Amino acid sequence: MNMQISKILFVPGLLLLAGGVFAQQQQPTDRRPSQDGTYQGANLPAQPLGANDLIAVSVYDSPEFSRTVRVSDDGFIRLPMLKERVKAEGMMPAAMETAIAEALVREKLLIEPFVTVTVAEYQSRPISVSGAVRMPIVFQAEKGQTTLLEAITKAQGLREDAGQEILVTSTQPGPDGKPLQLTRRILARGLLDASDPTLNLQLYGGEQVRVPEVGKIYVVGNVKKPGAFPVQSGGDTTILQLLALSEGLDAFSENQAFIYRREASGSKNEIPIQLKSILQRKSPDVPLVANDILYIPDSRRKHLTLSIIEKVLLFGSTAGASALVYSSYH
């Protein structure tokens, strides 16, 4: 009587034979679900696996090995009855199939197993979009890659107070092999208008997309509407323009005003301004830069101290500037 063997399980001290036909004669032409139902077919595009990705492993006609398993933080997976873990990080699903099959054969659990691996969930390729967008978001680059414009779209577009640049930070190997962070500055208008296709960067996961708010200039003191105002695009914002935005001076004012400016070195600089001469057109208007604070003292009340001005800098918002002014004057 002839007997064909489909599977031989080697357990120390014991040889198990199972009836059937040889596995190589029964390899299916399509990837059907495993007996425990863990394999559902390719549901996500194939790309190299990484830590925390969830994969579905199916070993044909061997439900004891078929299951979903998450890649560990150090890039390995563990399957039942296998003594050694199987490396997954950096491998494509097809390569994982070969690695798992070789491990099963190497540890004498199966001969010529038919293994399928599909990705159930990617968690190793996050792309974060933050800053002046309508909905900050972190999502996975499930298609292997996505574009910068698609990432901005997922965040529901830019807010009205978005600045002129989009910062894209990625990590790349440095000359010495150590990770090196690189940041690219992308003009928002050029990207959104599609005037320069090279601005629509390809993102592969691991990138941080940040949209800074437009630069602001602060005015505190003796004005009708203290607060923070966006820097005018396409030209300088001057003291007279800022006074117009803040609805002008209140009833009383001193002749002198001050600009508090934080330099690139981190030091703070106080610049006295002859405000009355500027208003009378006897002196040229003075341009301001982002993060400047224009402080206009009131002759009826004591001057704000430098520490109060520094608090305004740290607050960094219209509401904060207004609140500090009112708390100081009333």
GIDA-V632941 format. One record per helix or strand. SS is the DSSP state (a for helix, b for strand). FROM is the first residue (numbers start at 1). TO is the last residue. Records with the same first field share a line. If there is no record, write none. Layout:
SS=FROM-TO / FROM-TO
//
This chain:
b=5-11 / 14-19 / 54-59 / 67-70 / 76-77 / 86-87 / 115-121 / 126-131 / 133-133 / 137-140 / 146-147 / 158-158 / 162-162 / 165-173 / 179-187 / 202-203 / 208-211 / 213-213 / 216-221 / 223-223 / 227-230 / 237-238 / 249-249 / 256-262 / 268-274 / 287-288 / 293-296
a=23-25 / 63-65 / 93-106 / 148-154 / 188-192 / 197-199 / 239-245 / 275-279 / 306-315 / 318-329
//
